[in-house]
Amino acid sequence: MFDSTFDATTITTSGANIFARAGGSGPPLLLLHGYPETHVMWHRVAPALTENFFVVCADLRGYGDSSKPEAGENFINYSKRAMAADMVEVMQYFGHEQFMVAGHDRGARVTHRLALDHPQRVTRASVMDIAPTLHMFQHTDQSFATGYYHWFFLIQGSGLPEHLIGADPDYFLKMKMGQWSAPDAIFDDEAVAEYLRCFRNPQTIRASCDDYRAAAGIDLEHDEVDRGRRIQCPLLVLWGSRGFVHRTYDVLSVWRDYAEDVQGASLDCGHFLPEEQPDDVVARLKEFFTQ
């Protein structure tokens, strides 16, 4: 899926060991994946972007082949602040003090925090198929709770979600991918096999739950402190027209409360834009990140 254009490496940051693949030449562009996948989700997008950019595809801490630290007090080790700090150090490892970033799902939430905490480093950003975490929790209704029930399931304590998911991780991962994608979506068998390999690790299941637990706790505390602060760099927002987010939120309107310079569009797909509509994603990212 990733040819010899990409070199694989593991970078030791202040809080985790981050697995990444990097290749291409040009301005640096960081790509961040979502739940329950890994950096491999960019396999239909990243090779085309290497024509214009130096592309880094990283596994977030807790996912893929990155390390899975213990949660820490109030799940602080899975705060988006900690995960964003990892990525600053990853890009420094590759020699880049400033960079652009595109994130999908959980990776988009890390992108949001990156742009807030490190505005001097992030020159342009793109978020895919999300609304801001604070907005979503503060506007919870039956529609949101039904469509995003996993937000409330994964945060439960006493090892409950870990135990239930761990009984059949293959079923859970394939079920969620099927629920969130368009009915005609076709995923690469090799990519799905890689997601399953990583998700079968009990520590991945635990760490990914801790990611959601942080989102319902420490992340909200950080977001409350930053209420009213806006992303300063240009922001591209993309979402699936056959997904959930746009049915509950006016996506662009919401993001314009959180960022100064927002543009965006829907793509004809479900949740997994880089895999369901890779050509459209490539075209839009190239256009946006070369402005």
C-alpha positions as CSV (number, residue, x, y, z in Angstrom):
1,M,0.0,0.0,0.0
2,F,2.9,2.4,0.8
3,D,5.7,1.8,-1.7
4,S,9.4,2.5,-1.5
5,T,8.6,6.3,-1.7
6,F,7.8,6.1,2.0
7,D,10.2,5.3,4.7
8,A,8.9,3.8,8.0
9,T,10.4,5.0,11.3
10,T,9.5,5.2,15.0
11,I,10.0,8.5,16.7
12,T,10.4,8.8,20.5
13,T,8.6,11.9,21.7
14,S,8.3,13.2,25.3
15,G,5.3,11.0,26.0
16,A,5.1,8.1,23.4
17,N,6.8,6.2,20.6
18,I,5.1,7.3,17.4
19,F,5.2,5.1,14.2
20,A,5.2,7.1,11.0
21,R,5.8,6.8,7.3
22,A,7.2,9.7,5.3
23,G,7.9,10.4,1.7
24,G,7.9,12.9,-1.1
25,S,9.3,16.4,-1.4
26,G,8.0,19.9,-1.0
27,P,6.3,21.7,1.8
28,P,5.6,19.4,4.8
29,L,2.1,17.9,5.3
30,L,1.1,15.8,8.2
31,L,-1.8,13.4,7.8
32,L,-3.6,12.1,10.9
33,H,-6.1,9.1,11.0
34,G,-9.2,8.4,12.9
35,Y,-10.9,5.7,14.9
36,P,-10.7,2.7,14.6
37,E,-8.1,2.8,11.9
38,T,-4.4,3.7,11.6
39,H,-2.2,5.8,9.3
40,V,-2.9,3.2,6.6
41,M,-6.3,4.9,6.0
42,W,-4.3,7.4,3.8
43,H,-3.0,4.7,1.4
44,R,-5.2,6.0,-1.5
45,V,-4.3,9.6,-0.8
46,A,-0.8,9.9,0.4
47,P,1.1,8.6,-2.7
48,A,-0.6,11.2,-4.9
49,L,0.3,14.0,-2.5
50,T,4.0,13.2,-2.5
51,E,4.1,14.8,-6.0
52,N,3.7,18.2,-4.2
53,F,4.5,17.7,-0.5
54,F,6.7,15.9,1.9
55,V,4.0,13.7,3.5
56,V,4.1,12.3,7.0
57,C,1.5,9.7,7.9
58,A,1.6,9.0,11.7
59,D,-0.2,6.6,14.0
60,L,-1.6,8.5,16.9
61,R,-0.5,7.4,20.4
62,G,-2.7,4.5,21.4
63,Y,-3.3,3.3,17.8
64,G,-1.5,1.3,15.2
65,D,2.1,0.6,15.9
66,S,2.6,3.6,18.2
67,S,3.0,3.0,21.9
68,K,0.0,2.8,24.3
69,P,1.0,4.7,27.5
70,E,-1.1,4.4,30.6
71,A,-3.9,6.9,30.8
72,G,-2.6,9.0,33.7
73,E,-4.7,11.1,35.9
74,N,-8.0,12.2,34.3
75,F,-6.8,10.4,31.1
76,I,-4.4,13.3,30.5
77,N,-2.0,11.1,28.5
78,Y,-4.8,10.8,25.8
79,S,-5.7,14.4,25.8
80,K,-5.7,16.0,22.4
81,R,-3.1,18.4,23.9
82,A,-0.7,15.4,24.6
83,M,-1.4,13.8,21.2
84,A,-0.8,17.2,19.4
85,A,2.5,17.6,21.3
86,D,3.6,14.2,19.9
87,M,3.0,15.5,16.4
88,V,5.0,18.7,16.9
89,E,8.0,16.5,18.0
90,V,7.4,14.1,15.0
91,M,7.6,17.0,12.6
92,Q,10.7,18.4,14.4
93,Y,12.3,14.9,13.9
94,F,11.9,15.4,10.2
95,G,13.3,18.8,10.4
96,H,10.2,20.9,10.1
97,E,9.3,23.7,12.6
98,Q,6.3,24.7,10.5
99,F,3.9,22.4,8.6
100,M,0.4,21.8,7.3
101,V,-1.9,19.2,8.7
102,A,-5.0,17.3,7.6
103,G,-6.9,15.1,10.1
104,H,-9.8,12.7,9.8
105,D,-12.1,11.9,12.8
106,R,-9.9,11.6,15.9
107,G,-7.0,12.9,13.9
108,A,-9.1,16.0,13.1
109,R,-9.6,16.6,16.8
110,V,-5.9,16.4,17.3
111,T,-5.6,18.8,14.3
112,H,-7.9,21.3,16.0
113,R,-5.8,21.2,19.2
114,L,-2.6,21.5,17.2
115,A,-3.8,24.7,15.6
116,L,-4.8,26.2,18.9
117,D,-1.8,25.1,21.0
118,H,0.8,25.6,18.3
119,P,-0.4,28.4,16.0
120,Q,3.2,29.4,15.1
121,R,3.8,25.9,13.7
122,V,0.5,25.1,11.8
123,T,0.3,27.2,8.7
124,R,-2.8,25.5,7.2
125,A,-5.2,22.8,8.4
126,S,-8.0,20.6,7.2
127,V,-10.5,18.6,9.3
128,M,-12.6,15.9,7.9
129,D,-16.1,14.8,9.0
130,I,-16.3,16.3,12.5
131,A,-17.7,19.1,14.4
132,P,-15.8,20.5,17.4
133,T,-15.8,18.3,20.4
134,L,-17.1,21.0,22.8
135,H,-19.9,21.9,20.5
136,M,-21.0,18.3,20.1
137,F,-21.1,17.6,23.8
138,Q,-22.9,20.8,24.5
139,H,-25.6,20.1,21.9
140,T,-26.2,16.5,22.7
141,D,-29.7,15.4,21.7
142,Q,-31.3,12.1,20.8
143,S,-30.0,12.3,17.2
144,F,-26.4,12.8,18.3
145,A,-26.6,10.1,21.1
146,T,-28.1,7.6,18.6
147,G,-25.7,8.2,15.8
148,Y,-22.6,8.6,18.1
149,Y,-23.6,6.1,20.8
150,H,-20.0,4.8,20.8
151,W,-18.9,8.2,22.4
152,F,-20.9,7.2,25.5
153,F,-20.1,3.5,25.3
154,L,-16.4,3.8,25.0
155,I,-16.0,6.1,28.0
156,Q,-17.6,3.7,30.5
157,G,-15.3,2.5,33.3
158,S,-14.4,-0.8,35.0
159,G,-13.1,-2.1,31.7
160,L,-16.6,-2.6,30.4
161,P,-16.1,-1.5,26.7
162,E,-12.6,-3.2,26.6
163,H,-14.2,-6.5,27.8
164,L,-17.1,-6.4,25.3
165,I,-15.1,-5.3,22.3
166,G,-12.2,-7.7,23.2
167,A,-14.6,-10.6,23.0
168,D,-14.8,-10.1,19.2
169,P,-12.7,-7.1,18.0
170,D,-13.0,-8.1,14.3
171,Y,-16.8,-7.9,14.5
172,F,-16.7,-4.5,16.3
173,L,-14.3,-2.9,13.8
174,K,-16.0,-4.2,10.7
175,M,-19.4,-3.3,12.1
176,K,-18.4,0.3,12.8
177,M,-16.7,0.7,9.4
178,G,-19.9,-0.6,7.8
179,Q,-22.2,1.6,9.8
180,W,-20.2,4.8,9.1
181,S,-19.5,4.3,5.4
182,A,-21.8,4.7,2.4
183,P,-23.4,1.4,1.4
184,D,-21.4,1.3,-1.8
185,A,-18.0,1.9,-0.2
186,I,-15.2,-0.5,-1.0
187,F,-12.3,-0.8,1.4
188,D,-9.0,-2.4,0.4
189,D,-8.7,-5.9,1.9
190,E,-5.0,-5.3,2.8
191,A,-5.9,-2.1,4.6
192,V,-8.7,-3.8,6.6
193,A,-6.4,-6.6,7.5
194,E,-3.9,-4.0,8.9
195,Y,-6.7,-2.3,10.9
196,L,-7.7,-5.7,12.3
197,R,-4.1,-6.6,13.2
198,C,-3.7,-3.5,15.3
199,F,-7.2,-3.5,16.8
200,R,-6.9,-7.1,18.1
201,N,-4.2,-5.8,20.5
202,P,-6.0,-5.5,23.9
203,Q,-3.8,-2.4,24.6
204,T,-5.1,-0.7,21.4
205,I,-8.7,-1.3,22.6
206,R,-7.9,0.1,26.0
207,A,-6.0,3.1,24.7
208,S,-8.6,4.0,22.1
209,C,-11.2,3.9,24.9
210,D,-8.9,6.2,26.9
211,D,-8.9,8.5,23.9
212,Y,-12.7,8.9,24.1
213,R,-12.6,9.1,27.9
214,A,-10.2,12.0,27.6
215,A,-12.5,13.7,25.1
216,A,-15.3,13.6,27.6
217,G,-13.2,15.0,30.4
218,I,-9.8,16.7,30.2
219,D,-10.3,17.8,26.5
220,L,-13.5,19.6,27.5
221,E,-11.7,21.3,30.3
222,H,-9.1,22.5,27.8
223,D,-11.8,23.5,25.4
224,E,-13.6,25.5,28.1
225,V,-10.5,27.4,28.9
226,D,-10.0,28.2,25.2
227,R,-13.7,29.1,24.6
228,G,-13.7,32.0,22.2
229,R,-10.2,31.4,20.9
230,R,-10.2,30.7,17.2
231,I,-8.0,28.8,14.8
232,Q,-5.9,31.6,13.1
233,C,-4.6,29.7,10.1
234,P,-6.8,28.9,7.0
235,L,-9.0,25.9,7.7
236,L,-10.5,23.5,5.1
237,V,-13.5,21.5,6.4
238,L,-14.7,18.5,4.4
239,W,-17.5,16.1,5.3
240,G,-19.4,13.2,3.8
241,S,-22.8,14.0,2.3
242,R,-24.0,10.5,3.2
243,G,-22.5,10.6,6.7
244,F,-23.9,11.7,10.0
245,V,-22.3,15.1,10.9
246,H,-24.1,17.2,8.3
247,R,-27.5,15.8,9.3
248,T,-27.1,17.2,12.8
249,Y,-25.0,20.3,12.3
250,D,-24.5,23.1,9.8
251,V,-20.9,22.2,9.6
252,L,-19.4,25.3,8.1
253,S,-21.5,27.6,10.3
254,V,-20.3,25.7,13.4
255,W,-16.6,25.8,12.4
256,R,-16.8,29.5,11.7
257,D,-17.4,30.0,15.4
258,Y,-14.1,28.2,16.0
259,A,-11.9,29.5,13.2
260,E,-11.2,32.8,11.5
261,D,-10.8,31.7,7.9
262,V,-13.0,28.7,7.0
263,Q,-13.9,27.1,3.7
264,G,-15.3,23.7,2.9
265,A,-17.5,21.3,1.1
266,S,-19.3,18.0,1.3
267,L,-18.1,14.9,-0.7
268,D,-20.4,12.2,-2.0
269,C,-19.5,9.5,0.5
270,G,-19.9,8.4,4.1
271,H,-17.5,9.0,7.0
272,F,-14.3,7.6,5.5
273,L,-13.5,10.3,3.0
274,P,-9.9,9.4,2.2
275,E,-10.9,5.8,1.4
276,E,-14.4,6.4,-0.2
277,Q,-13.5,9.5,-2.3
278,P,-9.7,9.5,-2.5
279,D,-9.5,11.4,-5.8
280,D,-11.7,14.2,-4.6
281,V,-9.8,14.4,-1.3
282,V,-6.5,14.6,-3.2
283,A,-7.7,17.3,-5.5
284,R,-9.1,19.4,-2.7
285,L,-6.1,19.0,-0.4
286,K,-3.7,19.9,-3.3
287,E,-5.7,23.0,-4.1
288,F,-6.0,24.2,-0.5
289,F,-2.5,23.4,0.6
290,T,-0.8,25.0,-2.5
291,Q,-2.6,28.4,-2.1
